[in-house]
Amino acid sequence: SQAAENKRTSGGRKAEEAARGQEKLEVGCRRNRDVQ
């Protein structure tokens, strides 16, 4: 049960990091568009 719980939390953390990275990419693209 502990291993399953660890897997769930690490998977959630990865998803969170991916979402954060996606946000950063979108913000960066928007900034580039504003500059041009």
mmCIF file as Biopython writes it, N, C-alpha, C and O atoms, coordinates in Angstrom:
data_model
#
loop_
_atom_site.group_PDB
_atom_site.id
_atom_site.type_symbol
_atom_site.label_atom_id
_atom_site.label_alt_id
_atom_site.label_comp_id
_atom_site.label_asym_id
_atom_site.label_entity_id
_atom_site.label_seq_id
_atom_site.pdbx_PDB_ins_code
_atom_site.Cartn_x
_atom_site.Cartn_y
_atom_site.Cartn_z
_atom_site.occupancy
_atom_site.B_iso_or_equiv
_atom_site.auth_seq_id
_atom_site.auth_asym_id
_atom_site.pdbx_PDB_model_num
ATOM 1   N N  . SER A ? 1  ? 0.843 -1.212 0.000   1.0 0.0 1  A 1 
ATOM 2   C CA . SER A ? 1  ? 0.000 0.000  0.000   1.0 0.0 1  A 1 
ATOM 3   C C  . SER A ? 1  ? 0.876 1.258  0.000   1.0 0.0 1  A 1 
ATOM 4   O O  . SER A ? 1  ? 0.571 2.246  -0.668  1.0 0.0 1  A 1 
ATOM 5   N N  . GLN A ? 2  ? 1.982 1.195  0.775   1.0 0.0 2  A 1 
ATOM 6   C CA . GLN A ? 2  ? 2.871 2.356  0.843   1.0 0.0 2  A 1 
ATOM 7   C C  . GLN A ? 2  ? 3.501 2.634  -0.529  1.0 0.0 2  A 1 
ATOM 8   O O  . GLN A ? 2  ? 3.630 3.787  -0.941  1.0 0.0 2  A 1 
ATOM 9   N N  . ALA A ? 3  ? 3.889 1.564  -1.225  1.0 0.0 3  A 1 
ATOM 10  C CA . ALA A ? 3  ? 4.499 1.742  -2.548  1.0 0.0 3  A 1 
ATOM 11  C C  . ALA A ? 3  ? 3.491 2.358  -3.513  1.0 0.0 3  A 1 
ATOM 12  O O  . ALA A ? 3  ? 3.830 3.237  -4.305  1.0 0.0 3  A 1 
ATOM 13  N N  . ALA A ? 4  ? 2.246 1.886  -3.437  1.0 0.0 4  A 1 
ATOM 14  C CA . ALA A ? 4  ? 1.210 2.438  -4.321  1.0 0.0 4  A 1 
ATOM 15  C C  . ALA A ? 4  ? 0.997 3.917  -4.024  1.0 0.0 4  A 1 
ATOM 16  O O  . ALA A ? 4  ? 0.821 4.727  -4.933  1.0 0.0 4  A 1 
ATOM 17  N N  . GLU A ? 5  ? 1.014 4.252  -2.747  1.0 0.0 5  A 1 
ATOM 18  C CA . GLU A ? 5  ? 0.835 5.654  -2.355  1.0 0.0 5  A 1 
ATOM 19  C C  . GLU A ? 5  ? 1.999 6.500  -2.875  1.0 0.0 5  A 1 
ATOM 20  O O  . GLU A ? 5  ? 1.788 7.600  -3.387  1.0 0.0 5  A 1 
ATOM 21  N N  . ASN A ? 6  ? 3.219 5.992  -2.744  1.0 0.0 6  A 1 
ATOM 22  C CA . ASN A ? 6  ? 4.385 6.725  -3.241  1.0 0.0 6  A 1 
ATOM 23  C C  . ASN A ? 6  ? 4.277 6.940  -4.744  1.0 0.0 6  A 1 
ATOM 24  O O  . ASN A ? 6  ? 4.580 8.021  -5.250  1.0 0.0 6  A 1 
ATOM 25  N N  . LYS A ? 7  ? 3.841 5.894  -5.457  1.0 0.0 7  A 1 
ATOM 26  C CA . LYS A ? 7  ? 3.714 6.002  -6.906  1.0 0.0 7  A 1 
ATOM 27  C C  . LYS A ? 7  ? 2.705 7.092  -7.262  1.0 0.0 7  A 1 
ATOM 28  O O  . LYS A ? 7  ? 2.908 7.883  -8.183  1.0 0.0 7  A 1 
ATOM 29  N N  . ARG A ? 8  ? 1.603 7.105  -6.494  1.0 0.0 8  A 1 
ATOM 30  C CA . ARG A ? 8  ? 0.549 8.081  -6.792  1.0 0.0 8  A 1 
ATOM 31  C C  . ARG A ? 8  ? 1.068 9.503  -6.575  1.0 0.0 8  A 1 
ATOM 32  O O  . ARG A ? 8  ? 0.829 10.385 -7.400  1.0 0.0 8  A 1 
ATOM 33  N N  . THR A ? 9  ? 1.786 9.729  -5.452  1.0 0.0 9  A 1 
ATOM 34  C CA . THR A ? 9  ? 2.238 11.083 -5.157  1.0 0.0 9  A 1 
ATOM 35  C C  . THR A ? 9  ? 3.326 11.512 -6.143  1.0 0.0 9  A 1 
ATOM 36  O O  . THR A ? 9  ? 3.334 12.662 -6.584  1.0 0.0 9  A 1 
ATOM 37  N N  . SER A ? 10 ? 4.232 10.617 -6.492  1.0 0.0 10 A 1 
ATOM 38  C CA . SER A ? 10 ? 5.290 10.985 -7.437  1.0 0.0 10 A 1 
ATOM 39  C C  . SER A ? 10 ? 4.682 11.241 -8.811  1.0 0.0 10 A 1 
ATOM 40  O O  . SER A ? 10 ? 5.140 12.129 -9.530  1.0 0.0 10 A 1 
ATOM 41  N N  . GLY A ? 11 ? 3.658 10.479 -9.185  1.0 0.0 11 A 1 
ATOM 42  C CA . GLY A ? 11 ? 2.985 10.715 -10.460 1.0 0.0 11 A 1 
ATOM 43  C C  . GLY A ? 11 ? 2.283 12.061 -10.454 1.0 0.0 11 A 1 
ATOM 44  O O  . GLY A ? 11 ? 2.310 12.787 -11.448 1.0 0.0 11 A 1 
ATOM 45  N N  . GLY A ? 12 ? 1.651 12.395 -9.325  1.0 0.0 12 A 1 
ATOM 46  C CA . GLY A ? 12 ? 0.986 13.694 -9.214  1.0 0.0 12 A 1 
ATOM 47  C C  . GLY A ? 12 ? 1.995 14.826 -9.298  1.0 0.0 12 A 1 
ATOM 48  O O  . GLY A ? 12 ? 1.740 15.864 -9.910  1.0 0.0 12 A 1 
ATOM 49  N N  . ARG A ? 13 ? 3.150 14.610 -8.670  1.0 0.0 13 A 1 
ATOM 50  C CA . ARG A ? 13 ? 4.189 15.642 -8.702  1.0 0.0 13 A 1 
ATOM 51  C C  . ARG A ? 13 ? 4.673 15.844 -10.133 1.0 0.0 13 A 1 
ATOM 52  O O  . ARG A ? 13 ? 4.873 16.976 -10.573 1.0 0.0 13 A 1 
ATOM 53  N N  . LYS A ? 14 ? 4.860 14.736 -10.862 1.0 0.0 14 A 1 
ATOM 54  C CA . LYS A ? 14 ? 5.312 14.844 -12.260 1.0 0.0 14 A 1 
ATOM 55  C C  . LYS A ? 14 ? 4.281 15.603 -13.081 1.0 0.0 14 A 1 
ATOM 56  O O  . LYS A ? 14 ? 4.631 16.457 -13.896 1.0 0.0 14 A 1 
ATOM 57  N N  . ALA A ? 15 ? 3.006 15.289 -12.861 1.0 0.0 15 A 1 
ATOM 58  C CA . ALA A ? 15 ? 1.945 15.974 -13.607 1.0 0.0 15 A 1 
ATOM 59  C C  . ALA A ? 15 ? 1.951 17.463 -13.277 1.0 0.0 15 A 1 
ATOM 60  O O  . ALA A ? 15 ? 1.781 18.307 -14.156 1.0 0.0 15 A 1 
ATOM 61  N N  . GLU A ? 16 ? 2.148 17.770 -11.997 1.0 0.0 16 A 1 
ATOM 62  C CA . GLU A ? 16 ? 2.197 19.179 -11.589 1.0 0.0 16 A 1 
ATOM 63  C C  . GLU A ? 16 ? 3.359 19.892 -12.271 1.0 0.0 16 A 1 
ATOM 64  O O  . GLU A ? 16 ? 3.203 20.998 -12.788 1.0 0.0 16 A 1 
ATOM 65  N N  . GLU A ? 17 ? 4.532 19.244 -12.268 1.0 0.0 17 A 1 
ATOM 66  C CA . GLU A ? 17 ? 5.709 19.855 -12.894 1.0 0.0 17 A 1 
ATOM 67  C C  . GLU A ? 17 ? 5.477 20.045 -14.389 1.0 0.0 17 A 1 
ATOM 68  O O  . GLU A ? 17 ? 5.863 21.066 -14.959 1.0 0.0 17 A 1 
ATOM 69  N N  . ALA A ? 18 ? 4.843 19.055 -15.024 1.0 0.0 18 A 1 
ATOM 70  C CA . ALA A ? 18 ? 4.565 19.160 -16.459 1.0 0.0 18 A 1 
ATOM 71  C C  . ALA A ? 18 ? 3.630 20.329 -16.726 1.0 0.0 18 A 1 
ATOM 72  O O  . ALA A ? 18 ? 3.831 21.089 -17.674 1.0 0.0 18 A 1 
ATOM 73  N N  . ALA A ? 19 ? 2.602 20.473 -15.886 1.0 0.0 19 A 1 
ATOM 74  C CA . ALA A ? 19 ? 1.655 21.578 -16.062 1.0 0.0 19 A 1 
ATOM 75  C C  . ALA A ? 19 ? 2.374 22.909 -15.881 1.0 0.0 19 A 1 
ATOM 76  O O  . ALA A ? 19 ? 2.133 23.860 -16.625 1.0 0.0 19 A 1 
ATOM 77  N N  . ARG A ? 20 ? 3.260 22.969 -14.886 1.0 0.0 20 A 1 
ATOM 78  C CA . ARG A ? 20 ? 4.001 24.203 -14.634 1.0 0.0 20 A 1 
ATOM 79  C C  . ARG A ? 20 ? 4.903 24.519 -15.825 1.0 0.0 20 A 1 
ATOM 80  O O  . ARG A ? 20 ? 4.994 25.671 -16.249 1.0 0.0 20 A 1 
ATOM 81  N N  . GLY A ? 21 ? 5.573 23.492 -16.366 1.0 0.0 21 A 1 
ATOM 82  C CA . GLY A ? 21 ? 6.439 23.694 -17.525 1.0 0.0 21 A 1 
ATOM 83  C C  . GLY A ? 21 ? 5.639 24.179 -18.722 1.0 0.0 21 A 1 
ATOM 84  O O  . GLY A ? 21 ? 6.095 25.045 -19.470 1.0 0.0 21 A 1 
ATOM 85  N N  . GLN A ? 22 ? 4.434 23.616 -18.908 1.0 0.0 22 A 1 
ATOM 86  C CA . GLN A ? 22 ? 3.573 24.037 -20.015 1.0 0.0 22 A 1 
ATOM 87  C C  . GLN A ? 22 ? 3.204 25.504 -19.850 1.0 0.0 22 A 1 
ATOM 88  O O  . GLN A ? 22 ? 3.218 26.263 -20.819 1.0 0.0 22 A 1 
ATOM 89  N N  . GLU A ? 23 ? 2.873 25.905 -18.630 1.0 0.0 23 A 1 
ATOM 90  C CA . GLU A ? 23 ? 2.529 27.310 -18.375 1.0 0.0 23 A 1 
ATOM 91  C C  . GLU A ? 23 ? 3.704 28.210 -18.728 1.0 0.0 23 A 1 
ATOM 92  O O  . GLU A ? 23 ? 3.529 29.252 -19.360 1.0 0.0 23 A 1 
ATOM 93  N N  . LYS A ? 24 ? 4.910 27.803 -18.313 1.0 0.0 24 A 1 
ATOM 94  C CA . LYS A ? 24 ? 6.104 28.604 -18.602 1.0 0.0 24 A 1 
ATOM 95  C C  . LYS A ? 24 ? 6.285 28.752 -20.110 1.0 0.0 24 A 1 
ATOM 96  O O  . LYS A ? 24 ? 6.603 29.836 -20.600 1.0 0.0 24 A 1 
ATOM 97  N N  . LEU A ? 25 ? 6.078 27.642 -20.854 1.0 0.0 25 A 1 
ATOM 98  C CA . LEU A ? 25 ? 6.231 27.697 -22.306 1.0 0.0 25 A 1 
ATOM 99  C C  . LEU A ? 25 ? 5.232 28.674 -22.906 1.0 0.0 25 A 1 
ATOM 100 O O  . LEU A ? 25 ? 5.584 29.490 -23.758 1.0 0.0 25 A 1 
ATOM 101 N N  . GLU A ? 26 ? 3.971 28.587 -22.454 1.0 0.0 26 A 1 
ATOM 102 C CA . GLU A ? 26 ? 2.943 29.471 -23.004 1.0 0.0 26 A 1 
ATOM 103 C C  . GLU A ? 26 ? 3.256 30.931 -22.695 1.0 0.0 26 A 1 
ATOM 104 O O  . GLU A ? 26 ? 3.087 31.802 -23.548 1.0 0.0 26 A 1 
ATOM 105 N N  . VAL A ? 27 ? 3.712 31.193 -21.473 1.0 0.0 27 A 1 
ATOM 106 C CA . VAL A ? 27 ? 4.065 32.563 -21.098 1.0 0.0 27 A 1 
ATOM 107 C C  . VAL A ? 27 ? 5.222 33.043 -21.972 1.0 0.0 27 A 1 
ATOM 108 O O  . VAL A ? 27 ? 5.212 34.179 -22.446 1.0 0.0 27 A 1 
ATOM 109 N N  . GLY A ? 28 ? 6.212 32.187 -22.185 1.0 0.0 28 A 1 
ATOM 110 C CA . GLY A ? 28 ? 7.354 32.558 -23.014 1.0 0.0 28 A 1 
ATOM 111 C C  . GLY A ? 28 ? 6.936 32.848 -24.444 1.0 0.0 28 A 1 
ATOM 112 O O  . GLY A ? 28 ? 7.426 33.797 -25.056 1.0 0.0 28 A 1 
ATOM 113 N N  . CYS A ? 29 ? 6.032 32.037 -24.984 1.0 0.0 29 A 1 
ATOM 114 C CA . CYS A ? 29 ? 5.550 32.259 -26.355 1.0 0.0 29 A 1 
ATOM 115 C C  . CYS A ? 29 ? 4.825 33.593 -26.433 1.0 0.0 29 A 1 
ATOM 116 O O  . CYS A ? 29 ? 4.999 34.347 -27.390 1.0 0.0 29 A 1 
ATOM 117 N N  . ARG A ? 30 ? 4.014 33.880 -25.428 1.0 0.0 30 A 1 
ATOM 118 C CA . ARG A ? 30 ? 3.266 35.139 -25.418 1.0 0.0 30 A 1 
ATOM 119 C C  . ARG A ? 30 ? 4.236 36.311 -25.391 1.0 0.0 30 A 1 
ATOM 120 O O  . ARG A ? 30 ? 4.044 37.307 -26.088 1.0 0.0 30 A 1 
ATOM 121 N N  . ARG A ? 31 ? 5.293 36.180 -24.568 1.0 0.0 31 A 1 
ATOM 122 C CA . ARG A ? 31 ? 6.282 37.252 -24.457 1.0 0.0 31 A 1 
ATOM 123 C C  . ARG A ? 31 ? 6.962 37.468 -25.810 1.0 0.0 31 A 1 
ATOM 124 O O  . ARG A ? 31 ? 7.163 38.603 -26.242 1.0 0.0 31 A 1 
ATOM 125 N N  . ASN A ? 32 ? 7.313 36.357 -26.473 1.0 0.0 32 A 1 
ATOM 126 C CA . ASN A ? 32 ? 7.967 36.476 -27.779 1.0 0.0 32 A 1 
ATOM 127 C C  . ASN A ? 32 ? 7.056 37.180 -28.775 1.0 0.0 32 A 1 
ATOM 128 O O  . ASN A ? 32 ? 7.517 38.000 -29.568 1.0 0.0 32 A 1 
ATOM 129 N N  . ARG A ? 33 ? 5.756 36.862 -28.736 1.0 0.0 33 A 1 
ATOM 130 C CA . ARG A ? 33 ? 4.810 37.482 -29.656 1.0 0.0 33 A 1 
ATOM 131 C C  . ARG A ? 33 ? 4.723 38.985 -29.387 1.0 0.0 33 A 1 
ATOM 132 O O  . ARG A ? 33 ? 4.659 39.787 -30.319 1.0 0.0 33 A 1 
ATOM 133 N N  . ASP A ? 34 ? 4.721 39.361 -28.098 1.0 0.0 34 A 1 
ATOM 134 C CA . ASP A ? 34 ? 4.639 40.783 -27.753 1.0 0.0 34 A 1 
ATOM 135 C C  . ASP A ? 34 ? 5.879 41.522 -28.253 1.0 0.0 34 A 1 
ATOM 136 O O  . ASP A ? 34 ? 5.784 42.666 -28.697 1.0 0.0 34 A 1 
ATOM 137 N N  . VAL A ? 35 ? 7.036 40.873 -28.183 1.0 0.0 35 A 1 
ATOM 138 C CA . VAL A ? 35 ? 8.288 41.524 -28.587 1.0 0.0 35 A 1 
ATOM 139 C C  . VAL A ? 35 ? 8.297 41.779 -30.089 1.0 0.0 35 A 1 
ATOM 140 O O  . VAL A ? 35 ? 8.755 42.833 -30.531 1.0 0.0 35 A 1 
ATOM 141 N N  . GLN A ? 36 ? 7.801 40.837 -30.873 1.0 0.0 36 A 1 
ATOM 142 C CA . GLN A ? 36 ? 7.873 40.969 -32.333 1.0 0.0 36 A 1 
ATOM 143 C C  . GLN A ? 36 ? 6.949 42.055 -32.867 1.0 0.0 36 A 1 
ATOM 144 O O  . GLN A ? 36 ? 6.899 42.284 -34.076 1.0 0.0 36 A 1 
#
